Amino acid sequence: MDLICCQGIDRENWKQISALINKGNWDKIFILKNKNAENFEFGDNCEMVEIDSQMPLVELKREMREKLKSKIGKEFEVALSIVSGNGKEHMALISALLEMPVGIKFAAFTKNGVEFVN
């Protein structure tokens, strides 16, 4: 299963993303990085996809869909972490994924390891 994570400007949540990436068993990992967020190394196995959160919501959704469409291939379901980022980014990303269409399993790293919270 592929993992998709938002990386917003809220640096305090990046350790959660890093733990999820490093403790999970993922086929591919995509980080949707707000272009205004500082650079953070999540690992060589991650592909950074820069987004412009200043765009209007519908345009942002379209940009995310186009950038992810060819990358996630023919997956029927992806793991998704929206622990970082803002509501607009989350709304655009969830909408883009559902429009592709792919199923979403919300993933988090907890004291029990990687857990799906659907």
N, CA, C and O atoms as a GROMACS GRO file, in nm:
protein
  472
    1MET      N    1   0.084  -0.117   0.000
    1MET     CA    2   0.000   0.000   0.000
    1MET      C    3   0.089   0.124   0.000
    1MET      O    4   0.192   0.127   0.068
    2ASP      N    5   0.050   0.225  -0.076
    2ASP     CA    6   0.121   0.352  -0.080
    2ASP      C    7   0.077   0.440   0.037
    2ASP      O    8  -0.036   0.430   0.084
    3LEU      N    9   0.168   0.525   0.083
    3LEU     CA   10   0.139   0.620   0.189
    3LEU      C   11   0.149   0.761   0.132
    3LEU      O   12   0.245   0.794   0.062
    4ILE      N   13   0.051   0.843   0.162
    4ILE     CA   14   0.052   0.984   0.123
    4ILE      C   15   0.040   1.067   0.250
    4ILE      O   16  -0.050   1.044   0.332
    5CYS      N   17   0.131   1.163   0.266
    5CYS     CA   18   0.131   1.249   0.384
    5CYS      C   19   0.132   1.396   0.343
    5CYS      O   20   0.196   1.433   0.244
    6CYS      N   21   0.060   1.478   0.419
    6CYS     CA   22   0.070   1.622   0.404
    6CYS      C   23   0.185   1.671   0.491
    6CYS      O   24   0.201   1.625   0.604
    7GLN      N   25   0.264   1.764   0.438
    7GLN     CA   26   0.365   1.832   0.518
    7GLN      C   27   0.334   1.980   0.511
    7GLN      O   28   0.365   2.047   0.412
    8GLY      N   29   0.272   2.030   0.616
    8GLY     CA   30   0.240   2.171   0.623
    8GLY      C   31   0.354   2.250   0.687
    8GLY      O   32   0.465   2.200   0.700
    9ILE      N   33   0.323   2.371   0.726
    9ILE     CA   34   0.424   2.455   0.789
    9ILE      C   35   0.433   2.429   0.939
    9ILE      O   36   0.518   2.488   1.006
   10ASP      N   37   0.348   2.344   0.993
   10ASP     CA   38   0.342   2.313   1.135
   10ASP      C   39   0.447   2.208   1.175
   10ASP      O   40   0.417   2.089   1.187
   11ARG      N   41   0.567   2.253   1.193
   11ARG     CA   42   0.684   2.168   1.216
   11ARG      C   43   0.667   2.068   1.332
   11ARG      O   44   0.727   1.961   1.329
   12GLU      N   45   0.587   2.102   1.432
   12GLU     CA   46   0.572   2.014   1.547
   12GLU      C   47   0.510   1.878   1.514
   12GLU      O   48   0.520   1.785   1.594
   13ASN      N   49   0.446   1.864   1.400
   13ASN     CA   50   0.384   1.738   1.360
   13ASN      C   51   0.472   1.652   1.268
   13ASN      O   52   0.432   1.540   1.234
   14TRP      N   53   0.586   1.700   1.229
   14TRP     CA   54   0.669   1.627   1.133
   14TRP      C   55   0.728   1.499   1.191
   14TRP      O   56   0.753   1.404   1.117
   15LYS      N   57   0.749   1.494   1.322
   15LYS     CA   58   0.800   1.370   1.384
   15LYS      C   59   0.698   1.258   1.372
   15LYS      O   60   0.736   1.142   1.357
   16GLN      N   61   0.571   1.291   1.379
   16GLN     CA   62   0.465   1.192   1.361
   16GLN      C   63   0.472   1.133   1.220
   16GLN      O   64   0.459   1.012   1.201
   17ILE      N   65   0.492   1.219   1.121
   17ILE     CA   66   0.505   1.172   0.983
   17ILE      C   67   0.628   1.083   0.970
   17ILE      O   68   0.621   0.976   0.910
   18SER      N   69   0.739   1.128   1.025
   18SER     CA   70   0.864   1.052   1.017
   18SER      C   71   0.849   0.914   1.079
   18SER      O   72   0.895   0.815   1.021
   19ALA      N   73   0.787   0.906   1.196
   19ALA     CA   74   0.767   0.776   1.262
   19ALA      C   75   0.677   0.686   1.177
   19ALA      O   76   0.704   0.567   1.164
   20LEU      N   77   0.572   0.742   1.120
   20LEU     CA   78   0.481   0.664   1.035
   20LEU      C   79   0.554   0.609   0.914
   20LEU      O   80   0.535   0.493   0.876
   21ILE      N   81   0.638   0.690   0.853
   21ILE     CA   82   0.716   0.649   0.737
   21ILE      C   83   0.814   0.537   0.774
   21ILE      O   84   0.823   0.436   0.705
   22ASN      N   85   0.886   0.557   0.883
   22ASN     CA   86   0.993   0.464   0.920
   22ASN      C   87   0.944   0.335   0.983
   22ASN      O   88   1.014   0.234   0.976
   23LYS      N   89   0.827   0.335   1.043
   23LYS     CA   90   0.777   0.215   1.112
   23LYS      C   91   0.676   0.136   1.030
   23LYS      O   92   0.637   0.026   1.067
   24GLY      N   93   0.634   0.193   0.919
   24GLY     CA   94   0.536   0.125   0.835
   24GLY      C   95   0.600   0.047   0.722
   24GLY      O   96   0.719   0.064   0.693
   25ASN      N   97   0.522  -0.038   0.660
   25ASN     CA   98   0.568  -0.117   0.545
   25ASN      C   99   0.492  -0.066   0.423
   25ASN      O  100   0.382  -0.111   0.393
   26TRP      N  101   0.555   0.029   0.351
   26TRP     CA  102   0.488   0.098   0.241
   26TRP      C  103   0.553   0.064   0.108
   26TRP      O  104   0.675   0.050   0.099
   27ASP      N  105   0.470   0.052   0.003
   27ASP     CA  106   0.523   0.031  -0.132
   27ASP      C  107   0.592   0.159  -0.180
   27ASP      O  108   0.707   0.157  -0.222
   28LYS      N  109   0.519   0.270  -0.174
   28LYS     CA  110   0.572   0.401  -0.213
   28LYS      C  111   0.523   0.502  -0.112
   28LYS      O  112   0.420   0.484  -0.048
   29ILE      N  113   0.601   0.610  -0.097
   29ILE     CA  114   0.566   0.715  -0.002
   29ILE      C  115   0.572   0.850  -0.075
   29ILE      O  116   0.672   0.883  -0.138
   30PHE      N  117   0.464   0.926  -0.064
   30PHE     CA  118   0.457   1.058  -0.126
   30PHE      C  119   0.429   1.161  -0.018
   30PHE      O  120   0.336   1.147   0.061
   31ILE      N  121   0.511   1.265  -0.015
   31ILE     CA  122   0.492   1.375   0.078
   31ILE      C  123   0.445   1.496  -0.001
   31ILE      O  124   0.518   1.549  -0.084
   32LEU      N  125   0.321   1.541   0.025
   32LEU     CA  126   0.271   1.663  -0.037
   32LEU      C  127   0.317   1.779   0.050
   32LEU      O  128   0.260   1.804   0.157
   33LYS      N  129   0.418   1.849   0.004
   33LYS     CA  130   0.485   1.952   0.082
   33LYS      C  131   0.436   2.090   0.043
   33LYS      O  132   0.444   2.130  -0.073
   34ASN      N  133   0.386   2.161   0.141
   34ASN     CA  134   0.351   2.301   0.122
   34ASN      C  135   0.479   2.374   0.080
   34ASN      O  136   0.581   2.360   0.146
   35LYS      N  137   0.474   2.449  -0.028
   35LYS     CA  138   0.595   2.514  -0.080
   35LYS      C  139   0.657   2.611   0.020
   35LYS      O  140   0.774   2.646   0.007
   36ASN      N  141   0.580   2.655   0.120
   36ASN     CA  142   0.631   2.746   0.221
   36ASN      C  143   0.687   2.674   0.345
   36ASN      O  144   0.740   2.738   0.435
   37ALA      N  145   0.675   2.542   0.348
   37ALA     CA  146   0.728   2.465   0.461
   37ALA      C  147   0.880   2.451   0.448
   37ALA      O  148   0.933   2.444   0.337
   38GLU      N  149   0.946   2.447   0.562
   38GLU     CA  150   1.090   2.426   0.562
   38GLU      C  151   1.120   2.286   0.507
   38GLU      O  152   1.035   2.197   0.511
   39ASN      N  153   1.241   2.268   0.457
   39ASN     CA  154   1.282   2.136   0.410
   39ASN      C  155   1.307   2.046   0.530
   39ASN      O  156   1.365   2.088   0.630
   40PHE      N  157   1.264   1.922   0.519
   40PHE     CA  158   1.283   1.823   0.624
   40PHE      C  159   1.308   1.690   0.555
   40PHE      O  160   1.233   1.652   0.465
   41GLU      N  161   1.411   1.620   0.594
   41GLU     CA  162   1.445   1.491   0.532
   41GLU      C  163   1.365   1.379   0.597
   41GLU      O  164   1.391   1.342   0.712
   42PHE      N  165   1.270   1.327   0.526
   42PHE     CA  166   1.192   1.214   0.575
   42PHE      C  167   1.255   1.081   0.535
   42PHE      O  168   1.220   0.978   0.592
   43GLY      N  169   1.347   1.083   0.440
   43GLY     CA  170   1.413   0.960   0.397
   43GLY      C  171   1.423   0.953   0.246
   43GLY      O  172   1.350   1.021   0.174
   44ASP      N  173   1.516   0.870   0.200
   44ASP     CA  174   1.538   0.855   0.056
   44ASP      C  175   1.423   0.785  -0.014
   44ASP      O  176   1.407   0.798  -0.136
   45ASN      N  177   1.342   0.712   0.062
   45ASN     CA  178   1.232   0.637   0.001
   45ASN      C  179   1.107   0.722  -0.020
   45ASN      O  180   1.003   0.670  -0.061
   46CYS      N  181   1.116   0.851   0.008
   46CYS     CA  182   1.001   0.941  -0.007
   46CYS      C  183   1.015   1.027  -0.132
   46CYS      O  184   1.123   1.075  -0.165
   47GLU      N  185   0.904   1.045  -0.200
   47GLU     CA  186   0.902   1.136  -0.314
   47GLU      C  187   0.828   1.263  -0.270
   47GLU      O  188   0.712   1.258  -0.229
   48MET      N  189   0.897   1.376  -0.281
   48MET     CA  190   0.837   1.504  -0.244
   48MET      C  191   0.755   1.558  -0.361
   48MET      O  192   0.802   1.560  -0.475
   49VAL      N  193   0.635   1.601  -0.332
   49VAL     CA  194   0.546   1.661  -0.431
   49VAL      C  195   0.508   1.798  -0.377
   49VAL      O  196   0.427   1.809  -0.285
   50GLU      N  197   0.566   1.903  -0.435
   50GLU     CA  198   0.542   2.038  -0.384
   50GLU      C  199   0.406   2.089  -0.430
   50GLU      O  200   0.366   2.072  -0.546
   51ILE      N  201   0.335   2.152  -0.336
   51ILE     CA  202   0.205   2.211  -0.367
   51ILE      C  203   0.204   2.357  -0.325
   51ILE      O  204   0.279   2.398  -0.236
   52ASP      N  205   0.120   2.434  -0.389
   52ASP     CA  206   0.106   2.575  -0.358
   52ASP      C  207  -0.027   2.597  -0.287
   52ASP      O  208  -0.132   2.610  -0.351
   53SER      N  209  -0.023   2.601  -0.156
   53SER     CA  210  -0.145   2.614  -0.076
   53SER      C  211  -0.212   2.750  -0.087
   53SER      O  212  -0.322   2.769  -0.035
   54GLN      N  213  -0.148   2.844  -0.154
   54GLN     CA  214  -0.208   2.975  -0.174
   54GLN      C  215  -0.312   2.973  -0.287
   54GLN      O  216  -0.389   3.068  -0.302
   55MET      N  217  -0.312   2.865  -0.366
   55MET     CA  218  -0.408   2.853  -0.476
   55MET      C  219  -0.550   2.842  -0.420
   55MET      O  220  -0.568   2.796  -0.307
   56PRO      N  221  -0.651   2.881  -0.497
   56PRO     CA  222  -0.789   2.856  -0.456
   56PRO      C  223  -0.813   2.705  -0.440
   56PRO      O  224  -0.746   2.625  -0.506
   57LEU      N  225  -0.905   2.667  -0.356
   57LEU     CA  226  -0.930   2.527  -0.321
   57LEU      C  227  -0.946   2.436  -0.442
   57LEU      O  228  -0.882   2.331  -0.449
   58VAL      N  229  -1.030   2.473  -0.535
   58VAL     CA  230  -1.057   2.386  -0.651
   58VAL      C  231  -0.932   2.370  -0.736
   58VAL      O  232  -0.905   2.260  -0.786
   59GLU      N  233  -0.855   2.476  -0.754
   59GLU     CA  234  -0.730   2.466  -0.831
   59GLU      C  235  -0.627   2.380  -0.758
   59GLU      O  236  -0.554   2.303  -0.820
   60LEU      N  237  -0.621   2.393  -0.626
   60LEU     CA  238  -0.530   2.312  -0.546
   60LEU      C  239  -0.565   2.164  -0.558
   60LEU      O  240  -0.477   2.080  -0.572
   61LYS      N  241  -0.693   2.133  -0.551
   61LYS     CA  242  -0.739   1.994  -0.568
   61LYS      C  243  -0.697   1.941  -0.704
   61LYS      O  244  -0.647   1.829  -0.716
   62ARG      N  245  -0.718   2.021  -0.806
   62ARG     CA  246  -0.683   1.980  -0.943
   62ARG      C  247  -0.533   1.955  -0.954
   62ARG      O  248  -0.490   1.857  -1.015
   63GLU      N  249  -0.452   2.045  -0.896
   63GLU     CA  250  -0.308   2.029  -0.900
   63GLU      C  251  -0.265   1.900  -0.828
   63GLU      O  252  -0.181   1.825  -0.879
   64MET      N  253  -0.321   1.874  -0.712
   64MET     CA  254  -0.288   1.752  -0.638
   64MET      C  255  -0.326   1.627  -0.717
   64MET      O  256  -0.248   1.533  -0.726
   65ARG      N  257  -0.446   1.628  -0.773
   65ARG     CA  258  -0.493   1.512  -0.850
   65ARG      C  259  -0.400   1.484  -0.967
   65ARG      O  260  -0.362   1.369  -0.991
   66GLU      N  261  -0.363   1.588  -1.041
   66GLU     CA  262  -0.276   1.569  -1.157
   66GLU      C  263  -0.137   1.522  -1.117
   66GLU      O  264  -0.078   1.439  -1.186
   67LYS      N  265  -0.084   1.574  -1.008
   67LYS     CA  266   0.050   1.535  -0.965
   67LYS      C  267   0.054   1.394  -0.908
   67LYS      O  268   0.156   1.326  -0.918
   68LEU      N  269  -0.056   1.349  -0.847
   68LEU     CA  270  -0.058   1.216  -0.786
   68LEU      C  271  -0.109   1.106  -0.878
   68LEU      O  272  -0.074   0.990  -0.863
   69LYS      N  273  -0.192   1.144  -0.972
   69LYS     CA  274  -0.261   1.047  -1.058
   69LYS      C  275  -0.167   0.944  -1.120
   69LYS      O  276  -0.194   0.824  -1.112
   70SER      N  277  -0.060   0.988  -1.179
   70SER     CA  278   0.031   0.895  -1.246
   70SER      C  279   0.125   0.825  -1.147
   70SER      O  280   0.182   0.722  -1.180
   71LYS      N  281   0.140   0.881  -1.028
   71LYS     CA  282   0.234   0.826  -0.931
   71LYS      C  283   0.178   0.708  -0.854
   71LYS      O  284   0.249   0.610  -0.828
   72ILE      N  285   0.050   0.715  -0.816
   72ILE     CA  286  -0.004   0.607  -0.734
   72ILE      C  287  -0.053   0.490  -0.819
   72ILE      O  288  -0.094   0.387  -0.766
   73GLY      N  289  -0.048   0.506  -0.949
   73GLY     CA  290  -0.076   0.395  -1.038
   73GLY      C  291  -0.218   0.343  -1.025
   73GLY      O  292  -0.314   0.420  -1.024
   74LYS      N  293  -0.229   0.213  -1.015
   74LYS     CA  294  -0.360   0.149  -1.014
   74LYS      C  295  -0.399   0.100  -0.876
   74LYS      O  296  -0.472   0.002  -0.862
   75GLU      N  297  -0.351   0.168  -0.774
   75GLU     CA  298  -0.386   0.133  -0.637
   75GLU      C  299  -0.537   0.151  -0.617
   75GLU      O  300  -0.597   0.244  -0.669
   76PHE      N  301  -0.596   0.060  -0.540
   76PHE     CA  302  -0.738   0.073  -0.507
   76PHE      C  303  -0.757   0.147  -0.376
   76PHE      O  304  -0.865   0.198  -0.346
   77GLU      N  305  -0.648   0.152  -0.297
   77GLU     CA  306  -0.656   0.212  -0.166
   77GLU      C  307  -0.518   0.266  -0.128
   77GLU      O  308  -0.416   0.206  -0.160
   78VAL      N  309  -0.516   0.379  -0.059
   78VAL     CA  310  -0.391   0.437  -0.010
   78VAL      C  311  -0.405   0.467   0.138
   78VAL      O  312  -0.515   0.491   0.188
   79ALA      N  313  -0.291   0.467   0.208
   79ALA     CA  314  -0.287   0.513   0.346
   79ALA      C  315  -0.265   0.664   0.341
   79ALA      O  316  -0.190   0.713   0.257
   80LEU      N  317  -0.330   0.736   0.430
   80LEU     CA  318  -0.324   0.881   0.427
   80LEU      C  319  -0.299   0.936   0.567
   80LEU      O  320  -0.365   0.896   0.663
   81SER      N  321  -0.203   1.027   0.578
   81SER     CA  322  -0.178   1.098   0.703
   81SER      C  323  -0.202   1.246   0.680
   81SER      O  324  -0.136   1.309   0.597
   82ILE      N  325  -0.295   1.300   0.756
   82ILE     CA  326  -0.321   1.444   0.749
   82ILE      C  327  -0.295   1.507   0.885
   82ILE      O  328  -0.360   1.605   0.923
   83VAL      N  329  -0.200   1.450   0.958
   83VAL     CA  330  -0.163   1.505   1.089
   83VAL      C  331  -0.099   1.643   1.073
   83VAL      O  332  -0.105   1.725   1.165
   84SER      N  333  -0.038   1.669   0.960
   84SER     CA  334   0.026   1.797   0.932
   84SER      C  335  -0.051   1.866   0.820
   84SER      O  336  -0.119   1.801   0.739
   85GLY      N  337  -0.040   1.996   0.816
   85GLY     CA  338  -0.109   2.071   0.712
   85GLY      C  339  -0.230   2.143   0.768
   85GLY      O  340  -0.254   2.144   0.888
   86ASN      N  341  -0.306   2.204   0.678
   86ASN     CA  342  -0.425   2.278   0.722
   86ASN      C  343  -0.550   2.220   0.656
   86ASN      O  344  -0.542   2.133   0.570
   87GLY      N  345  -0.663   2.268   0.699
   87GLY     CA  346  -0.791   2.216   0.650
   87GLY      C  347  -0.809   2.227   0.500
   87GLY      O  348  -0.863   2.136   0.437
   88LYS      N  349  -0.765   2.336   0.443
   88LYS     CA  350  -0.778   2.355   0.298
   88LYS      C  351  -0.696   2.250   0.223
   88LYS      O  352  -0.745   2.190   0.127
   89GLU      N  353  -0.572   2.226   0.268
   89GLU     CA  354  -0.488   2.123   0.206
   89GLU      C  355  -0.552   1.985   0.221
   89GLU      O  356  -0.554   1.906   0.127
   90HIS      N  357  -0.605   1.958   0.340
   90HIS     CA  358  -0.667   1.827   0.365
   90HIS      C  359  -0.791   1.808   0.278
   90HIS      O  360  -0.810   1.701   0.219
   91MET      N  361  -0.874   1.910   0.271
   91MET     CA  362  -0.996   1.901   0.190
   91MET      C  363  -0.962   1.878   0.043
   91MET      O  364  -1.024   1.794  -0.023
   92ALA      N  365  -0.865   1.951  -0.008
   92ALA     CA  366  -0.825   1.936  -0.148
   92ALA      C  367  -0.769   1.797  -0.174
   92ALA      O  368  -0.801   1.736  -0.276
   93LEU      N  369  -0.686   1.748  -0.083
   93LEU     CA  370  -0.624   1.616  -0.102
   93LEU      C  371  -0.726   1.504  -0.096
   93LEU      O  372  -0.727   1.416  -0.183
   94ILE      N  373  -0.812   1.505   0.004
   94ILE     CA  374  -0.913   1.399   0.015
   94ILE      C  375  -1.005   1.402  -0.107
   94ILE      O  376  -1.038   1.297  -0.163
   95SER      N  377  -1.046   1.519  -0.148
   95SER     CA  378  -1.131   1.533  -0.266
   95SER      C  379  -1.061   1.481  -0.392
   95SER      O  380  -1.122   1.411  -0.473
   96ALA      N  381  -0.932   1.515  -0.408
   96ALA     CA  382  -0.855   1.469  -0.525
   96ALA      C  383  -0.845   1.317  -0.528
   96ALA      O  384  -0.862   1.256  -0.633
   97LEU      N  385  -0.817   1.257  -0.413
   97LEU     CA  386  -0.804   1.111  -0.407
   97LEU      C  387  -0.936   1.041  -0.437
   97LEU      O  388  -0.939   0.943  -0.510
   98LEU      N  389  -1.044   1.091  -0.381
   98LEU     CA  390  -1.175   1.030  -0.406
   98LEU      C  391  -1.219   1.046  -0.550
   98LEU      O  392  -1.290   0.961  -0.604
   99GLU      N  393  -1.176   1.153  -0.614
   99GLU     CA  394  -1.211   1.177  -0.755
   99GLU      C  395  -1.134   1.085  -0.849
   99GLU      O  396  -1.178   1.063  -0.962
  100MET      N  397  -1.020   1.030  -0.806
  100MET     CA  398  -0.936   0.948  -0.895
  100MET      C  399  -1.004   0.820  -0.946
  100MET      O  400  -0.990   0.800  -1.066
  101PRO      N  401  -1.068   0.739  -0.883
  101PRO     CA  402  -1.098   0.726  -0.741
  101PRO      C  403  -1.007   0.621  -0.674
  101PRO      O  404  -0.974   0.519  -0.734
  102VAL      N  405  -0.970   0.647  -0.552
  102VAL     CA  406  -0.902   0.548  -0.467
  102VAL      C  407  -0.965   0.555  -0.328
  102VAL      O  408  -1.015   0.659  -0.286
  103GLY      N  409  -0.961   0.442  -0.259
  103GLY     CA  410  -1.007   0.439  -0.121
  103GLY      C  411  -0.900   0.497  -0.031
  103GLY      O  412  -0.782   0.501  -0.068
  104ILE      N  413  -0.940   0.540   0.086
  104ILE     CA  414  -0.849   0.603   0.181
  104ILE      C  415  -0.857   0.530   0.314
  104ILE      O  416  -0.965   0.505   0.367
  105LYS      N  417  -0.739   0.497   0.368
  105LYS     CA  418  -0.729   0.447   0.505
  105LYS      C  419  -0.644   0.548   0.581
  105LYS      O  420  -0.527   0.567   0.548
  106PHE      N  421  -0.701   0.612   0.683
  106PHE     CA  422  -0.626   0.709   0.760
  106PHE      C  423  -0.526   0.635   0.850
  106PHE      O  424  -0.564   0.545   0.925
  107ALA      N  425  -0.400   0.674   0.840
  107ALA     CA  426  -0.293   0.607   0.913
  107ALA      C  427  -0.233   0.702   1.016
  107ALA      O  428  -0.223   0.822   0.994
  108ALA      N  429  -0.194   0.644   1.129
  108ALA     CA  430  -0.128   0.721   1.235
  108ALA      C  431  -0.026   0.632   1.304
  108ALA      O  432  -0.040   0.509   1.305
  109PHE      N  433   0.075   0.693   1.361
  109PHE     CA  434   0.170   0.619   1.443
  109PHE      C  435   0.134   0.644   1.588
  109PHE      O  436   0.130   0.758   1.634
  110THR      N  437   0.106   0.536   1.660
  110THR     CA  438   0.066   0.544   1.801
  110THR      C  439   0.162   0.463   1.886
  110THR      O  440   0.260   0.409   1.835
  111LYS      N  441   0.134   0.456   2.016
  111LYS     CA  442   0.217   0.375   2.105
  111LYS      C  443   0.214   0.228   2.067
  111LYS      O  444   0.301   0.151   2.108
  112ASN      N  445   0.114   0.187   1.988
  112ASN     CA  446   0.102   0.050   1.941
  112ASN      C  447   0.163   0.030   1.803
  112ASN      O  448   0.154  -0.080   1.748
  113GLY      N  449   0.225   0.132   1.746
  113GLY     CA  450   0.283   0.126   1.613
  113GLY      C  451   0.191   0.190   1.511
  113GLY      O  452   0.111   0.277   1.544
  114VAL      N  453   0.203   0.147   1.386
  114VAL     CA  454   0.118   0.200   1.279
  114VAL      C  455  -0.023   0.146   1.296
  114VAL      O  456  -0.044   0.024   1.303
  115GLU      N  457  -0.119   0.237   1.302
  115GLU     CA  458  -0.259   0.196   1.314
  115GLU      C  459  -0.343   0.271   1.212
  115GLU      O  460  -0.314   0.385   1.176
  116PHE      N  461  -0.448   0.203   1.166
  116PHE     CA  462  -0.544   0.265   1.076
  116PHE      C  463  -0.664   0.306   1.160
  116PHE      O  464  -0.715   0.226   1.239
  117VAL      N  465  -0.708   0.428   1.143
  117VAL     CA  466  -0.810   0.484   1.232
  117VAL      C  467  -0.946   0.506   1.166
  117VAL      O  468  -1.022   0.593   1.207
  118ASN      N  469  -0.976   0.427   1.063
  118ASN     CA  470  -1.106   0.438   0.997
  118ASN      C  471  -1.208   0.361   1.078
  118ASN      O  472  -1.325   0.356   1.040
   0.00000   0.00000   0.00000
